[in-house]
Amino acid sequence: MGNKTLIITGANGNVGSYLASRFLQRGRKLILIVHKNKQRIEDLEATNPQTVRVLAADLSKLERVKQKFDQIIEQTGWQPTELIHTSTARSHDFQALVNTDEHLWQRILMVNIMGTYNILKTVLPYFKQKKYGRIVLFGSNVSRIGLPRGTAYSASKAAISNLCRSVAVEEATDKIIINTISPGPIKIDESHFSESYRKFREEYYKEKLKEIPLKRCATFEDIFGLCRFLISEENSYITGEEFFVTGGKL
Ligand SMILES: NC(=O)c1ccc[n+]([C@@H]2O[C@H](COP(=O)([O-])OP(=O)(O)OC[C@H]3O[C@@H](n4cnc5c(N)ncnc54)[C@H](OP(=O)(O)O)[C@@H]3O)[C@@H](O)[C@H]2O)c1
């Protein structure tokens, strides 16, 4: 199918921004969904006005996302064919569930679970109309191992991979293929995190690296390689699966 348009959520994030530049090199039109920040993709937007559109929205609000998305499609005439959904909220309070603030807990579920529902509600009608679609959701290895002091995040990631299985069956007749990539630790730029969050990650990953058979974190290119296959036409039979990118760690 020619004239492919890939939608990437969390497009200003570590993974989202990397995937945006890699898929642009491969000739995709891109709709990049960002939230509050877009500094990582500003250059990309400025230098590719014919092939890149940036949509700023809070994914937990369905109507706003849908309205802005439909508007871009109407203006450009682009045909959405693929979605990579990386956006996420994280558990920044590092508290055990018993001490977690209920509003923070709800907010993480709202962004991660309702945000997934909202982006699927927005793009699936386009995919269904054309009877073609490739979707990659982002979970995490914590969906199977849990995350002490990050229960809302880990529960939401498990929900995403479960939702993926159900949607795969629901949409199979329309030839829409959906999978979840669940990475372990990815090597990212941590400079923008708060000192307490950096410390939390340092402690967490020091221990985690000992348990990874390949003794390193995943790279963005590791993630890109799997994404590229999963959203390609070559992948016409693998759907509803959760792929753990963890260097051999269970
Ligand atoms: N990095 C890792 O080590 C790792 C490990 C396992 C799994 N993962 C998963 O891989 C995916 C990508 O990770 P990452 O490191 O690239 O994440 P990231 O850098 O934190 O990016 C997440 C993005 O989500 C956006 N976002 C947050 N709240 C939003 C909302 N309400 N509406 C719309 N967008 C919102 C953020 O935008 P703003 O900054 O503007 O709010 C941010 O750009 C995530 O799903 C993550 O759970 C990552």
PDBQT file of the ligand as one rigid body, heavy atoms in Angstrom, charges set to zero:
ROOT
HETATM    1  N1  LIG A 301      12.503   4.110  28.606  1.00  0.00    +0.000 N 
HETATM    2  C1  LIG A 301      12.513   2.890  29.127  1.00  0.00    +0.000 C 
HETATM    3  O1  LIG A 301      13.482   2.413  29.724  1.00  0.00    +0.000 OA
HETATM    4  C2  LIG A 301      11.269   2.034  28.990  1.00  0.00    +0.000 A 
HETATM    5  C3  LIG A 301      11.262   0.741  29.528  1.00  0.00    +0.000 A 
HETATM    6  C4  LIG A 301      10.134  -0.034  29.377  1.00  0.00    +0.000 A 
HETATM    7  C5  LIG A 301       9.042   0.445  28.697  1.00  0.00    +0.000 A 
HETATM    8  N2  LIG A 301       9.077   1.693  28.177  1.00  0.00    +0.000 N 
HETATM    9  C6  LIG A 301       7.882   2.170  27.468  1.00  0.00    +0.000 C 
HETATM   10  O2  LIG A 301       8.283   2.632  26.186  1.00  0.00    +0.000 OA
HETATM   11  C7  LIG A 301       7.498   3.757  25.819  1.00  0.00    +0.000 C 
HETATM   12  C8  LIG A 301       8.413   4.924  25.452  1.00  0.00    +0.000 C 
HETATM   13  O3  LIG A 301       9.226   5.242  26.568  1.00  0.00    +0.000 OA
HETATM   14  P1  LIG A 301      10.009   6.607  26.613  1.00  0.00    +0.000 P 
HETATM   15  O4  LIG A 301      11.193   6.414  27.484  1.00  0.00    +0.000 OA
HETATM   16  O5  LIG A 301      10.197   7.108  25.225  1.00  0.00    +0.000 OA
HETATM   17  O6  LIG A 301       8.964   7.549  27.369  1.00  0.00    +0.000 OA
HETATM   18  P2  LIG A 301       9.073   9.145  27.576  1.00  0.00    +0.000 P 
HETATM   19  O7  LIG A 301      10.347   9.678  27.050  1.00  0.00    +0.000 OA
HETATM   20  O8  LIG A 301       8.688   9.418  28.989  1.00  0.00    +0.000 OA
HETATM   21  O9  LIG A 301       7.919   9.686  26.633  1.00  0.00    +0.000 OA
HETATM   22  C9  LIG A 301       6.602   9.609  27.009  1.00  0.00    +0.000 C 
HETATM   23  C10 LIG A 301       5.843  10.672  26.264  1.00  0.00    +0.000 C 
HETATM   24  O10 LIG A 301       4.469  10.600  26.652  1.00  0.00    +0.000 OA
HETATM   25  C11 LIG A 301       3.958  11.906  26.639  1.00  0.00    +0.000 C 
HETATM   26  N3  LIG A 301       2.781  12.026  27.479  1.00  0.00    +0.000 N 
HETATM   27  C12 LIG A 301       2.715  12.020  28.833  1.00  0.00    +0.000 A 
HETATM   28  N4  LIG A 301       1.471  12.260  29.238  1.00  0.00    +0.000 NA
HETATM   29  C13 LIG A 301       0.707  12.438  28.102  1.00  0.00    +0.000 A 
HETATM   30  C14 LIG A 301      -0.642  12.751  27.860  1.00  0.00    +0.000 A 
HETATM   31  N5  LIG A 301      -1.509  12.948  28.860  1.00  0.00    +0.000 N 
HETATM   32  N6  LIG A 301      -1.059  12.881  26.584  1.00  0.00    +0.000 NA
HETATM   33  C15 LIG A 301      -0.197  12.703  25.547  1.00  0.00    +0.000 A 
HETATM   34  N7  LIG A 301       1.106  12.399  25.712  1.00  0.00    +0.000 NA
HETATM   35  C16 LIG A 301       1.547  12.277  26.986  1.00  0.00    +0.000 A 
HETATM   36  C17 LIG A 301       5.090  12.782  27.184  1.00  0.00    +0.000 C 
HETATM   37  O11 LIG A 301       4.920  14.114  26.738  1.00  0.00    +0.000 OA
HETATM   38  P3  LIG A 301       5.256  15.381  27.720  1.00  0.00    +0.000 P 
HETATM   39  O12 LIG A 301       6.673  15.174  28.173  1.00  0.00    +0.000 OA
HETATM   40  O13 LIG A 301       5.066  16.582  26.861  1.00  0.00    +0.000 OA
HETATM   41  O14 LIG A 301       4.269  15.288  28.852  1.00  0.00    +0.000 OA
HETATM   42  C18 LIG A 301       6.326  12.102  26.583  1.00  0.00    +0.000 C 
HETATM   43  O15 LIG A 301       6.759  12.704  25.396  1.00  0.00    +0.000 OA
HETATM   44  C19 LIG A 301       6.597   4.081  27.006  1.00  0.00    +0.000 C 
HETATM   45  O16 LIG A 301       5.312   3.567  26.772  1.00  0.00    +0.000 OA
HETATM   46  C20 LIG A 301       7.261   3.372  28.168  1.00  0.00    +0.000 C 
HETATM   47  O17 LIG A 301       6.324   2.980  29.145  1.00  0.00    +0.000 OA
HETATM   48  C21 LIG A 301      10.162   2.503  28.297  1.00  0.00    +0.000 A 
ENDROOT
TORSDOF 0
